[in-house]
Amino acid sequence: MNFTRWSARLPGTQRRAAARTDRTAAPSSTAAATTGAGGAVPAARAETTPAGAPAPDSPVPTLDGLSVHDILGQVPALVALVHGPDHRIAYVNAAYAALFGPRATGAPAREALPELAELGLLPLMDQVLRSGKPRTVKSRRVSADGTVNPAADTPTGTDPDPDTRPRHGYYTFTCSPIEIGTRDAAHGPDGTEATQPGVLVFAADVTDQVEAAERLRASERQQREAAVTLQRSLLPQELEQPDDLRVAATYQPGGKDAAVGGDWYDVITLGAGRTALVIGDVMGRGVRAAAVMGQLRTAVRAYARLDLPPHEVLQLLDGLATEIDPTQIATCVYAVHDPNEGRLVYASAGHLPILVRDPDGTVRRAAEPTGPPLGTGGWLHTSGTVPLGPGSSAVLYTDGLVERRDEDIYDGVEALERAFSGATGSPQVMCDRLIRALGVTADHDDDVAVLVLQHPARTGHDAELFHNAALELLGGVEAAPRARAFASGVLASWRFPTELRDLGVLAASELVANSLQHGTPPMRLRMRRTDRRLIIEVTDGDDHLPRRRRAEPADEAGRGISIVATIASSWGSRRTPGGGKAVWCEFALPAGHTS
C-alpha cells in the first residue's frame, strides 16, 4: 500500500504539516511559490479540506493564554496548594471545597486543613519539602460528611447526590513538590520572580476500583468458604475407632489468601480386628480439587471393603483417578494394621513416608516401595511392611506439614521426625503438638492433614480384655471335633455368657467344616477377644473365597456360611499374602461385659 498517497487522510496530518511549514518556510508567499514548484507532496486528487478545519497556515493553539486557576478549578479531582514550612493554604479547587468545605487562604494546614492531619499527610508533606520527591498514600476513606477514616477497609458506596457534590468514598492522595510565586511578585537579584517551595496535594477518586477489588475479594472468600465447606463435608465427620488402635486426625485448610486443597484421610475397620488407614493429597486448589478428593475417598472405602492388599487397592484407585480427570494427579498412602501380626502393610503412590516411633522413642521411616502418584497410569504398585507392635505409634501426613518454599522437603521430614520422637499424650494431643512444632499457623499457605495412630501396650485389667488363642488343624476330618472342644474351652476360660459361648462354638465348627471340605492344608483356627467383640477366623491354603448362597432343601452342603452370616454380627473373607485365604466372623460383646 502507498502510505504517502493516503497520508493526507489521517486526522491531524494537515495541521502537523502546516506547523512544520510555519517553522521551516520563509514568508508565506515564498512558501506558496516553493509548494507550487513541487517542494511538498500534493494531496490526493479529489480531496478537499474538511469544513471548519484550520487552513494550513492557521496558528496552532497553545496553553500560554490559559489560567492555571481556571484549569485546576475544572479538574474533578481534589486539589490543594500549600506553601512554606507550615504548609499555608495558597489554593483549593472547587471539588476540594465541595467535599471538605471552603478554606481560607494563608492559614496553616494543621489548623485549616484538619482532614490532611487525620489522613496522616502532614508528615508526608514535610518529607516532600525536604526531599523534593513526590509521595503517595493509597485508598484512604473519606466519609459522607467530609471526615476521614484511614483505618476503614470497607467501601462506603457512592454519593447520594453526585450531581451536586463530588463523589466521595476512597481517594488516593499524591503530594508533589512545586515552586509557588509570591503574590507581590517581588523579584530576586537576577530579575526573576521570587518563589517559595510548596506542595501540590492531588486526590484522585478510586472508589470504583476499591469497591471492585472488595467485590472480587468477597467473591474469592465465598468461593473459598464453599470449597472449605465441601472439603470438610467430604472428610470423616467422626473417625472409626478400632479395638486395638487409638486414632486421631487433624485437618487445617490454608490461610485466608490460600485456596483450599484436596487433602484427605480416613480410618476403615475391615473386620477380624484389622484396620485400614489412608491419607492422600489431590494436587490443585479450590472446589475442583475438593470434589476429586471426595470421589477418591469414597472409592477407597469401597475398595477397602474388598479386603485387598494395599498395592491392589492403589492399583484400582490409579485407574479410577485417570477416569475422573486425566489432568488431576493425587498422592496417597494406604496401610493395613493387623493386631495379630503387629505390623503395618502399606503401599504408597508418590506420598511422603510413614513415620513409626518405637516404644524407646526411636523414629523410623517406612522404606520403599513407593510408586508414582495416582492418575499417571502404567505402573504396578507393590506393598511393604513396617513393624507396629504394642507401645508403638505412627504418623501419616500430607506435604503441607513439612514443605516450605525455602527448604528441601526432606528437611521438613527430618524436623517432623525430631518432633515426633518427643511427642507424647493421646493421638489428638500428638496431632496438635506436631502441627505447632512444625510452625503451622492459621496463615499457613497450604492445607495440612495429619493422622496419628497408637498401638497401646496394655497391662493390668486392660490386658485381661484382650486375648488370643490358636489351634493348628491337623489330621483330616477328626480335626472338627478337636476344634469344637478347643473353642468351647477357650470361650469358657474367657468367661463369656452361655449363649454367646454356644454361638461361638457353632460358628467355629461351621468355619472349620467349610475349610476341611473346600480348603487345603495348612489350616488354622484363631480366636481373639477384645473389649468389644469376639473374633473367630479360620485360614487354609486354598485361595478360593467362599460366598454365601441359598441351599435347596435337598442339598447336603452349602449352609455353613449362611449359618455363620445369620448368627454373627458380621463375616467376611480375604486372600492372605502368602497364598490361601482367611474366613472370619465377629460377635459383638454384650454391653457392660468386661470379664
Disulfide bonds with the S-S distance in Angstrom:
none
